[in-house]
Amino acid sequence: MTTNNTNKFKSGFVAIIGRPNVGKSTLVNQIIGQKIAIMSDKPQTTRNKIHGVYTTDAAQIVFLDTPGIHKPTSKLGDFMMRAADNALKEVDAALFLVDVVEGLGGGDRFIIEKLKQTDTPIILCLNKIDQIHPEALLPIISQYKGLHDFAQIVPISALQGNNVQTLLDQLVQYLPEGPQYYPADQITDHPEQFVCAELIREKILHLTREEIPHSVAVEIEDMKVKDNGVVYIGAVIYVERDSQKGIVIGKKGALLKEVGKLARHDIENLLGSKTFLELWVKVKKDWRNQDRVLKDLGFRHD
């Protein structure tokens, strides 16, 4: 894409913040038009800031999908909270995403208090409007208006795409004139290995319960294209205890096989190539509290 009128091209960075499980990753995927952020009904699914890139002839918006703001209980949790806090300092605008079905809660009030400490323009996104009656929306808007002076308030459905284009049009108004940071066809700045690892982790979140989701990390150890054009991926799934290893593998390897089948489908869509996916499960005891292991798995403060 060329931009002859470079002076008027707008570009900037926008953080998506909110409580865990309000639809932040769903919104990123809806805007980008492809799955780059994993989705789950488990809280704190997002661990790293996912950079999604949205480009038109007039503007480029780089989205940071931050981890859900919560009270941390481990070093990994501390990392996630710092990532969310730091995102607000780096951006030109922020989207504060709330769930209109669940309603205003203590977590939302906690975030609003944090927002009062920043000069960054905040757009309030009332998500999941497809799940409530339209008449219920005005009282919700009034409730939030009384808590903070938001730059804009935009009701949306991240899942259905309702009003998302309106939200994007509003966002561009808050971006400065600037360069196109990424090529027009680039949708994320994360390497393919990162997204593939996240897609594998997503399937584990869907298929397991209780303590397993928060105890799992995935690392791509090998990724290469074979002579026949098939992409070979070797990935290690880390858990914290031997008992968790047995759960992730499943009876006669059934659960691990299902994880591989579902993940391979999404990875092939991402890469546009036939993929051979090989998975191993290893125990790294208490990895969420070990600085060296967290760094090895990509959880870096920079």
Secondary structure as UniProt FT lines:
FT   HELIX           6..8
FT   STRAND          10..17
FT   TURN            20..21
FT   HELIX           24..32
FT   TURN            43..44
FT   STRAND          50..55
FT   STRAND          59..65
FT   HELIX           75..90
FT   STRAND          93..99
FT   TURN            100..102
FT   HELIX           106..115
FT   TURN            116..117
FT   STRAND          122..127
FT   HELIX           129..131
FT   HELIX           134..136
FT   HELIX           137..145
FT   TURN            146..147
FT   STRAND          152..155
FT   TURN            158..161
FT   HELIX           164..172
FT   TURN            173..174
FT   TURN            184..185
FT   HELIX           192..207
FT   TURN            210..212
FT   HELIX           213..215
FT   STRAND          217..225
FT   TURN            227..228
FT   STRAND          231..239
FT   HELIX           242..249
FT   HELIX           251..253
FT   HELIX           254..271
FT   STRAND          275..283
FT   TURN            285..286
FT   HELIX           287..289
FT   HELIX           291..296
FT   TURN            297..298
//
